[in-house]
Amino acid sequence: MESEHPEDPELEEVAPAIVSLHFLRRALRRRWRVWAGCALVGVLLGAAVALALPTRSAASVTLLLAHPDGADPTMAMNTDVALLRTRTVAERVVDRLDLDLSPEEMQDSILATVETTTVLQLEVAGPDSAESRRRTEAVATTFLDFRNETMDVQTDARTDRYRIRVEALRSEAGTLTAQYDVLSASGRRGRAEAAEVLTRRAQVDAQISELEQEIERTRIVAGAVAGASHVLDPTDTLDGRSLVRSLALDTTAGLVAGGSVGAGWVLLGALLSQRVRRREEIAMALGTRVCCSVGRVPTRVSHGAPRPGRRRSSLGRAVACLSQLVAPDPAAEGHGPVRWAVGAVENGPETTVLAAALAVDRARAGDRVLVVDLTERGRVGRAVAGLWSGAGTRPVVLRPDGVPTRAAGPVPGAEMSTATVTEAESDADLVLVVVDIDPAVGLDHVAARAERLVVVVSAGGSTAERLRTTAELARAAGLEPSEAVLVNADATDDSLGLAPVDEDAGSGRSLLSGRWGR
């Protein structure tokens, strides 16, 4: 019989994350500053392009170009377009109008459109309507003149060859005439040969006549083609490039392009991200409840107070929630201080300000507070000093020497003895240990000074795997995560921050197995 393989919950397949329009809408709403900023950059770039490109005008003229009979119309029109785009035409136009342009720039401003095999439309750009009209007329006139010159050169070359041939034939005709005269005077036998010479001379005379007619015909055709080629439609000024219209079009294009790039960036990041954000996900990963979720909180204290506005309001609500949680029980007086640890999960600045504000709040309530700073940055004392004002006993902040993140508590330095540290702990009503939770270090050093743990999590700041590891580290050190505080919470989060309990295991372990979805 086949043995039954034991089930491994870590290898169970996780149901795929549900990606809905609501999920995408929340992602866009949550990170609206990103795609709005990209859209703003697109608008600015579009406006810069519209302002950088100079406003230009253009004018057009239509030409009728005749071609010799028997010529291929398509090939003849292609030849005319090639003549128009030659450097010679551009140089003549520049010299004729005395323009401050290079021939290449002049060529780039000319646009030729073949309407039919005999109709060619020219469009020439200029800085304004009057200049573009002047340039268009000059281009049309110069092109027609250059085309006629080219045809005259071809006609002269052909007629010159014809004339050379005529001269050769006339010389031959003269020779034949002399032979005929000699043979005619030589008698009866010579008269027979003279008849043959006369026939040959008649043929030469016919060739001479034909070549002379071809010369005349060639000149007539060339003149007819030159006379029939003219301006068919007079120069007409086209609407110029409007600055207002260009600004509207370019800024709209920049808005659409920038907004699309920003929205695509946000949505792609949301689809590929494995960081948890909702209260339900964080509670399941930690195996405890989220007692409080607030918006953004300050990351530093300056000028004696946190940044004003919503961040200060969120900090006050979080402190009010935690203050009731860590408040010493009056009935337990004489049993030693209440020991709590405030752990940061990849959000040290926010946790530092939150722990300092909590210590100051309890001190104002009349408690003697001792704060043990085990964070890497070691700025809890500075935050407490910035937040403290008024009468009462100011919280005492101690920081270990050496490597604080691996210390078991305050180590006496030059200004404080071991007896002083012990006395400060025995006189305190509340001991707050502020620590950066690092899987590479663990929480055993925190357990020496604290009994319970509050985990501070930022929405979208950690993965479920990191939170699950944090909970396991706390349990391994004997610090069961009592509560979790969620900062930078999503305003559209409608989930409940309660983790389901595995009744068979009889503990509050997270039921999250495998890789947590979104």
C-alpha positions as CSV (number, residue, x, y, z in Angstrom):
1,M,0.0,0.0,0.0
2,E,1.2,3.5,-0.8
3,S,2.1,5.5,2.3
4,E,0.2,8.7,2.9
5,H,2.5,11.7,2.7
6,P,2.1,14.1,5.6
7,E,0.7,17.5,4.6
8,D,3.0,20.4,4.9
9,P,1.1,23.6,5.4
10,E,4.0,25.7,4.2
11,L,3.8,24.0,0.8
12,E,0.1,24.6,0.3
13,E,-0.9,26.6,-2.7
14,V,-2.1,30.0,-1.9
15,A,-5.1,31.3,-3.8
16,P,-4.2,34.0,-6.2
17,A,-4.8,37.6,-5.3
18,I,-8.0,39.1,-6.5
19,V,-7.3,42.1,-8.7
20,S,-10.4,44.1,-9.2
21,L,-11.2,47.6,-10.4
22,H,-11.7,48.5,-6.7
23,F,-8.1,47.3,-6.0
24,L,-6.7,49.3,-8.9
25,R,-8.7,52.4,-8.0
26,R,-7.4,52.2,-4.4
27,A,-3.9,51.9,-5.7
28,L,-4.3,55.0,-7.9
29,R,-6.0,56.9,-5.1
30,R,-3.3,55.9,-2.6
31,R,-0.4,57.0,-4.7
32,W,-2.1,59.9,-6.6
33,R,0.9,62.1,-6.0
34,V,3.0,59.9,-8.3
35,W,0.8,59.9,-11.3
36,A,-0.3,63.4,-10.7
37,G,3.4,64.5,-10.6
38,C,4.1,62.6,-13.8
39,A,1.2,64.3,-15.5
40,L,2.4,67.7,-14.3
41,V,5.9,66.9,-15.7
42,G,4.3,66.0,-19.0
43,V,2.3,69.2,-19.1
44,L,5.5,71.2,-18.4
45,L,7.4,69.4,-21.0
46,G,4.6,69.9,-23.5
47,A,4.5,73.6,-22.8
48,A,8.3,73.8,-23.1
49,V,8.2,72.2,-26.5
50,A,5.5,74.5,-27.6
51,L,7.4,77.6,-26.5
52,A,10.8,76.3,-27.8
53,L,9.6,75.7,-31.3
54,P,9.2,79.0,-33.2
55,T,5.9,79.9,-34.8
56,R,6.2,79.5,-38.5
57,S,4.0,80.2,-41.5
58,A,3.9,78.7,-45.0
59,A,2.7,79.5,-48.5
60,S,1.9,77.3,-51.5
61,V,1.9,77.6,-55.2
62,T,0.8,75.2,-57.9
63,L,2.8,74.6,-61.1
64,L,1.8,73.1,-64.4
65,L,4.8,71.3,-65.9
66,A,4.6,70.2,-69.6
67,H,6.7,67.4,-70.9
68,P,7.8,66.4,-74.4
69,D,5.6,64.1,-76.4
70,G,6.6,60.5,-76.0
71,A,8.2,60.9,-72.6
72,D,7.1,58.8,-69.7
73,P,5.0,61.2,-67.6
74,T,5.9,59.5,-64.2
75,M,9.6,59.5,-64.9
76,A,9.5,63.1,-66.2
77,M,7.7,64.3,-63.1
78,N,10.2,62.5,-60.9
79,T,13.0,64.2,-62.8
80,D,11.3,67.6,-62.2
81,V,11.1,66.9,-58.4
82,A,14.7,65.9,-58.4
83,L,15.6,69.2,-60.1
84,L,13.6,71.1,-57.5
85,R,15.5,69.5,-54.6
86,T,18.9,70.2,-56.1
87,R,21.4,72.4,-54.2
88,T,21.6,74.8,-57.2
89,V,18.0,75.8,-56.8
90,A,18.4,76.4,-53.1
91,E,21.6,78.5,-53.6
92,R,19.9,80.6,-56.3
93,V,16.9,81.3,-54.0
94,V,19.2,82.2,-51.1
95,D,21.3,84.5,-53.3
96,R,18.2,86.0,-55.0
97,L,16.5,86.9,-51.7
98,D,19.7,87.5,-49.8
99,L,18.6,85.2,-47.0
100,D,20.6,84.3,-43.9
101,L,20.1,80.6,-44.6
102,S,22.2,77.7,-45.7
103,P,21.2,75.8,-48.9
104,E,20.4,72.8,-46.7
105,E,18.1,74.8,-44.5
106,M,16.4,76.2,-47.6
107,Q,15.9,72.7,-49.0
108,D,14.4,71.6,-45.7
109,S,11.8,74.4,-45.9
110,I,10.5,73.3,-49.3
111,L,7.8,70.6,-49.5
112,A,6.9,69.3,-53.0
113,T,3.7,67.3,-53.5
114,V,3.0,65.6,-56.8
115,E,-0.7,66.1,-57.6
116,T,-0.7,64.5,-61.1
117,T,1.8,63.7,-63.7
118,T,1.8,67.4,-64.8
119,V,0.7,69.3,-61.7
120,L,3.2,70.0,-58.9
121,Q,2.4,71.8,-55.6
122,L,5.1,73.6,-53.7
123,E,4.9,74.6,-50.1
124,V,7.6,76.8,-48.6
125,A,7.8,77.7,-44.9
126,G,8.9,81.1,-43.5
127,P,9.0,83.0,-40.3
128,D,5.9,85.0,-41.2
129,S,3.2,85.0,-43.9
130,A,4.8,87.8,-46.0
131,E,8.3,86.2,-46.0
132,S,6.9,82.7,-46.7
133,R,5.0,84.2,-49.7
134,R,8.1,85.9,-51.0
135,R,10.1,82.7,-50.7
136,T,7.5,80.7,-52.4
137,E,7.3,83.0,-55.4
138,A,11.1,83.0,-55.6
139,V,11.3,79.2,-55.4
140,A,8.7,78.8,-58.2
141,T,10.4,81.3,-60.5
142,T,13.9,80.0,-59.8
143,F,12.8,76.4,-60.4
144,L,11.1,77.1,-63.7
145,D,14.1,79.1,-64.9
146,F,16.5,76.3,-63.9
147,R,14.2,73.7,-65.5
148,N,14.2,75.7,-68.8
149,E,18.0,76.1,-68.6
150,T,18.4,72.4,-68.2
151,M,16.1,71.7,-71.1
152,D,18.0,74.3,-73.2
153,V,21.3,72.6,-72.4
154,Q,19.8,69.2,-73.5
155,T,18.4,70.8,-76.7
156,D,21.7,72.5,-77.5
157,A,23.6,69.3,-77.0
158,R,21.2,67.4,-79.3
159,T,21.1,70.0,-82.0
160,D,24.9,70.3,-81.9
161,R,25.2,66.7,-82.7
162,Y,22.7,67.0,-85.4
163,R,24.7,69.9,-87.0
164,I,27.9,68.0,-86.9
165,R,26.2,65.2,-88.7
166,V,24.7,67.7,-91.3
167,E,28.2,69.1,-91.9
168,A,29.6,65.6,-92.5
169,L,26.7,64.8,-94.9
170,R,27.2,68.1,-96.8
171,S,30.9,67.3,-97.2
172,E,29.9,63.9,-98.5
173,A,27.4,65.5,-100.8
174,G,30.1,67.8,-102.2
175,T,32.4,64.9,-102.9
176,L,29.6,63.0,-104.7
177,T,28.8,66.1,-106.8
178,A,32.4,66.3,-107.9
179,Q,32.4,62.6,-108.8
180,Y,29.2,63.0,-110.7
181,D,30.7,65.9,-112.8
182,V,33.8,63.8,-113.6
183,L,31.9,60.7,-114.5
184,S,29.4,62.6,-116.6
185,A,32.2,64.0,-118.8
186,S,33.9,60.6,-119.3
187,G,31.6,59.1,-121.9
188,R,28.8,56.5,-122.0
189,R,30.4,54.1,-119.5
190,G,31.0,57.0,-117.1
191,R,27.4,58.1,-117.4
192,A,26.1,54.8,-115.9
193,E,28.4,55.2,-112.9
194,A,27.3,58.9,-112.7
195,A,23.7,57.8,-112.3
196,E,24.7,55.7,-109.2
197,V,26.6,58.6,-107.7
198,L,23.6,60.9,-108.3
199,T,21.3,58.4,-106.5
200,R,23.7,58.3,-103.5
201,R,23.8,62.1,-103.5
202,A,20.1,62.3,-103.4
203,Q,20.0,60.0,-100.4
204,V,22.5,62.2,-98.6
205,D,20.5,65.3,-99.4
206,A,17.4,63.6,-98.0
207,Q,19.3,62.8,-94.7
208,I,20.5,66.4,-94.5
209,S,16.9,67.7,-95.0
210,E,15.6,65.3,-92.3
211,L,18.3,66.3,-89.8
212,E,17.6,70.0,-90.4
213,Q,13.9,69.3,-89.8
214,E,14.8,67.4,-86.6
215,I,16.8,70.3,-85.4
216,E,13.9,72.7,-86.0
217,R,11.5,70.3,-84.4
218,T,13.7,69.9,-81.3
219,R,13.9,73.6,-80.8
220,I,10.1,74.0,-81.3
221,V,9.3,71.3,-78.8
222,A,11.7,72.7,-76.2
223,G,10.2,76.1,-76.6
224,A,6.7,74.7,-76.4
225,V,7.5,72.8,-73.2
226,A,9.1,75.9,-71.7
227,G,6.2,78.1,-72.7
228,A,3.5,75.6,-71.5
229,S,5.1,75.2,-68.0
230,H,3.9,78.0,-65.8
231,V,2.3,78.9,-62.5
232,L,-1.1,77.3,-62.5
233,D,-2.4,78.6,-59.2
234,P,-1.0,81.8,-57.7
235,T,0.8,81.9,-54.3
236,D,-1.5,81.4,-51.4
237,T,-0.6,81.9,-47.7
238,L,-1.4,79.0,-45.4
239,D,-2.5,79.3,-41.8
240,G,0.6,79.6,-39.6
241,R,1.3,77.6,-36.5
242,S,-0.7,79.3,-33.7
243,L,1.1,79.6,-30.3
244,V,-2.1,79.2,-28.4
245,R,-3.2,76.1,-30.4
246,S,0.3,74.6,-30.1
247,L,0.3,75.2,-26.3
248,A,-3.1,73.5,-26.0
249,L,-2.2,70.5,-28.1
250,D,1.3,70.0,-26.7
251,T,0.2,70.4,-23.1
252,T,-2.7,68.0,-23.6
253,A,-0.4,65.5,-25.2
254,G,2.0,65.9,-22.3
255,L,-0.8,65.5,-19.8
256,V,-2.1,62.3,-21.4
257,A,1.4,60.8,-21.8
258,G,2.7,61.8,-18.4
259,G,-0.5,60.6,-16.6
260,S,-0.4,57.3,-18.5
261,V,3.2,56.7,-17.6
262,G,2.5,57.6,-13.9
263,A,-0.6,55.5,-13.7
264,G,1.1,52.6,-15.4
265,W,3.9,52.8,-13.0
266,V,1.6,52.9,-10.0
267,L,-0.6,50.0,-11.2
268,L,2.4,47.9,-12.1
269,G,4.0,48.4,-8.7
270,A,0.7,47.5,-7.0
271,L,0.3,44.3,-9.0
272,L,3.9,43.2,-8.4
273,S,4.3,44.3,-4.8
274,Q,4.2,41.7,-2.0
275,R,4.0,44.3,0.7
276,V,0.9,44.1,2.9
277,R,-1.2,47.2,3.5
278,R,-4.7,46.2,4.8
279,R,-5.4,45.8,8.6
280,E,-6.6,42.2,8.0
281,E,-3.4,41.2,6.3
282,I,-1.2,42.6,9.0
283,A,-3.2,41.1,11.8
284,M,-3.1,37.7,10.1
285,A,0.7,37.9,9.5
286,L,1.4,38.9,13.1
287,G,-1.2,36.7,14.8
288,T,-2.5,39.6,16.8
289,R,-4.9,42.4,16.5
290,V,-4.3,45.9,15.1
291,C,-5.4,48.1,18.0
292,C,-4.9,51.4,16.2
293,S,-4.5,52.5,12.6
294,V,-3.7,56.1,11.7
295,G,-2.5,58.1,8.8
296,R,0.9,59.6,8.3
297,V,2.9,60.4,11.4
298,P,5.9,62.7,11.6
299,T,9.3,61.2,11.0
300,R,11.3,63.8,12.9
301,V,10.8,66.5,15.5
302,S,12.0,70.0,14.7
303,H,11.6,73.4,16.3
304,G,10.2,71.8,19.5
305,A,7.2,70.0,17.9
306,P,6.4,67.6,15.1
307,R,5.2,68.8,11.8
308,P,1.8,70.4,12.1
309,G,-1.3,69.3,10.3
310,R,-2.7,65.8,9.7
311,R,0.6,64.1,10.7
312,R,0.4,65.6,14.2
313,S,-3.3,64.7,14.5
314,S,-2.5,61.1,13.5
315,L,0.3,61.0,16.1
316,G,-2.0,62.2,18.8
317,R,-4.6,59.5,18.1
318,A,-2.0,56.8,18.1
319,V,-0.5,58.1,21.3
320,A,-3.9,58.3,23.0
321,C,-4.6,54.6,22.0
322,L,-1.2,53.3,23.2
323,S,-1.3,55.5,26.4
324,Q,-4.2,53.6,27.7
325,L,-2.6,50.3,26.8
326,V,0.7,50.9,28.6
327,A,-0.6,52.9,31.5
328,P,0.5,51.4,34.9
329,D,-2.3,49.8,37.0
330,P,-2.6,51.8,40.2
331,A,-3.7,48.6,42.0
332,A,-0.3,47.0,41.1
333,E,1.7,49.7,42.8
334,G,4.8,48.4,44.6
335,H,5.2,45.4,42.2
336,G,7.8,47.1,40.0
337,P,7.5,49.1,36.8
338,V,5.4,48.2,33.8
339,R,7.7,47.1,31.0
340,W,6.8,47.5,27.4
341,A,8.7,47.3,24.2
342,V,7.9,49.3,21.1
343,G,9.3,47.6,18.0
344,A,9.8,49.1,14.6
345,V,9.4,47.0,11.5
346,E,11.3,48.8,8.8
347,N,10.0,52.2,10.0
348,G,12.5,53.5,12.5
349,P,11.8,57.2,12.1
350,E,8.1,56.9,12.6
351,T,8.5,54.6,15.6
352,T,11.1,56.9,17.2
353,V,8.7,59.9,17.2
354,L,5.7,57.7,18.3
355,A,7.6,56.2,21.2
356,A,9.0,59.6,22.3
357,A,5.5,61.1,22.1
358,L,4.1,58.2,24.2
359,A,6.8,58.6,26.8
360,V,6.1,62.4,27.0
361,D,2.3,61.7,27.3
362,R,2.7,59.3,30.2
363,A,5.1,61.6,31.9
364,R,2.6,64.5,31.7
365,A,0.0,62.1,33.2
366,G,2.2,61.8,36.3
367,D,4.1,58.6,35.6
368,R,7.8,58.3,36.0
369,V,9.0,57.0,32.6
370,L,12.3,55.4,31.7
371,V,13.0,55.0,28.0
372,V,15.7,52.5,26.8
373,D,16.8,53.4,23.3
374,L,18.0,50.3,21.4
375,T,17.5,51.7,18.0
376,E,20.2,52.0,15.4
377,R,19.9,55.7,14.9
378,G,19.6,56.5,18.6
379,R,17.4,59.6,18.3
380,V,14.8,58.9,20.9
381,G,16.4,61.2,23.4
382,R,16.4,64.1,20.9
383,A,12.8,63.5,20.0
384,V,11.8,63.5,23.7
385,A,13.7,66.7,24.3
386,G,11.9,68.3,21.3
387,L,8.5,67.2,22.5
388,W,8.8,68.0,26.2
389,S,7.5,71.2,27.6
390,G,5.9,72.3,30.8
391,A,6.3,71.1,34.4
392,G,6.6,67.6,35.7
393,T,9.2,64.9,35.6
394,R,10.8,64.6,32.2
395,P,11.3,61.0,30.9
396,V,14.7,59.6,31.4
397,V,16.3,58.3,28.2
398,L,19.2,55.7,28.4
399,R,21.1,54.4,25.5
400,P,23.6,51.5,25.8
401,D,27.3,51.8,24.8
402,G,28.8,49.7,22.0
403,V,26.2,48.1,19.7
404,P,22.8,49.2,21.0
405,T,20.9,46.8,18.8
406,R,22.6,43.8,20.5
407,A,22.7,45.2,24.1
408,A,20.6,43.7,26.8
409,G,19.9,47.1,28.3
410,P,21.5,50.4,29.4
411,V,25.2,50.0,30.0
412,P,26.6,52.6,32.4
413,G,28.9,55.2,30.8
414,A,31.1,57.9,32.1
415,E,28.2,60.0,33.4
416,M,26.1,57.2,34.9
417,S,27.0,54.3,37.2
418,T,25.4,50.9,37.5
419,A,23.7,51.9,40.7
420,T,22.2,54.9,39.0
421,V,20.8,52.8,36.2
422,T,19.3,50.3,38.7
423,E,17.8,53.1,40.8
424,A,16.3,54.7,37.7
425,E,14.6,51.4,36.8
426,S,13.3,50.8,40.3
427,D,11.9,54.3,40.6
428,A,10.2,54.2,37.2
429,D,6.5,53.5,36.8
430,L,6.9,52.6,33.1
431,V,9.9,51.3,31.2
432,L,9.7,51.7,27.4
433,V,12.2,49.9,25.3
434,V,12.4,51.2,21.8
435,V,14.0,48.8,19.3
436,D,14.4,48.2,15.6
437,I,13.3,44.6,15.0
438,D,15.9,42.9,12.9
439,P,15.6,39.2,12.0
440,A,19.4,38.9,12.0
441,V,19.6,40.0,15.7
442,G,16.5,38.7,17.3
443,L,14.7,40.0,20.4
444,D,16.4,38.2,23.2
445,H,18.2,41.4,24.3
446,V,14.8,43.1,24.5
447,A,13.3,40.4,26.7
448,A,15.8,41.3,29.4
449,R,14.1,44.7,29.8
450,A,10.5,44.3,28.6
451,E,7.6,41.9,29.1
452,R,5.2,42.8,26.4
453,L,5.6,44.1,22.8
454,V,3.8,46.6,20.6
455,V,4.7,46.3,17.0
456,V,4.6,49.4,14.8
457,V,3.9,48.6,11.2
458,S,3.7,51.0,8.2
459,A,1.1,50.2,5.6
460,G,2.9,49.0,2.4
461,G,6.2,49.0,4.2
462,S,6.8,45.3,4.9
463,T,6.0,42.0,3.4
464,A,3.9,39.4,5.1
465,E,7.0,37.2,5.4
466,R,8.8,39.9,7.4
467,L,5.8,40.4,9.7
468,R,5.5,36.7,10.2
469,T,9.2,36.5,11.1
470,T,8.8,39.4,13.5
471,A,6.0,37.5,15.3
472,E,8.1,34.3,15.5
473,L,11.1,36.3,16.9
474,A,8.9,37.8,19.6
475,R,7.5,34.5,20.7
476,A,10.9,32.9,20.7
477,A,12.1,35.6,23.0
478,G,9.1,35.3,25.3
479,L,7.6,38.5,24.1
480,E,4.2,37.7,22.7
481,P,3.1,40.5,20.4
482,S,0.2,42.1,22.4
483,E,-0.9,44.7,20.0
484,A,0.0,46.2,16.6
485,V,-0.2,49.8,15.5
486,L,-0.6,50.6,11.9
487,V,0.7,53.9,10.6
488,N,0.4,55.4,7.1
489,A,-2.9,53.5,6.9
490,D,-4.9,53.4,3.7
491,A,-8.0,55.6,4.1
492,T,-9.9,53.2,1.8
493,D,-9.1,50.1,4.0
494,D,-12.4,48.6,5.2
495,S,-11.0,45.5,6.7
496,L,-11.0,44.6,10.4
497,G,-7.7,44.2,12.2
498,L,-8.5,41.0,14.0
499,A,-6.5,37.8,13.4
500,P,-8.3,34.5,13.4
501,V,-7.2,32.0,16.1
502,D,-6.1,28.5,15.4
503,E,-8.3,26.7,18.0
504,D,-6.6,23.3,17.5
505,A,-3.2,24.8,18.3
506,G,-4.7,26.9,21.1
507,S,-2.6,29.9,20.4
508,G,-2.8,33.1,18.5
509,R,-0.3,32.0,15.8
510,S,-0.8,33.5,12.4
511,L,-2.8,31.2,10.0
512,L,-1.0,32.7,7.1
513,S,0.8,30.0,5.2
514,G,2.9,30.1,2.1
515,R,3.3,33.5,0.4
516,W,0.6,36.0,1.4
517,G,-1.3,37.7,-1.4
518,R,-2.2,41.3,-1.6
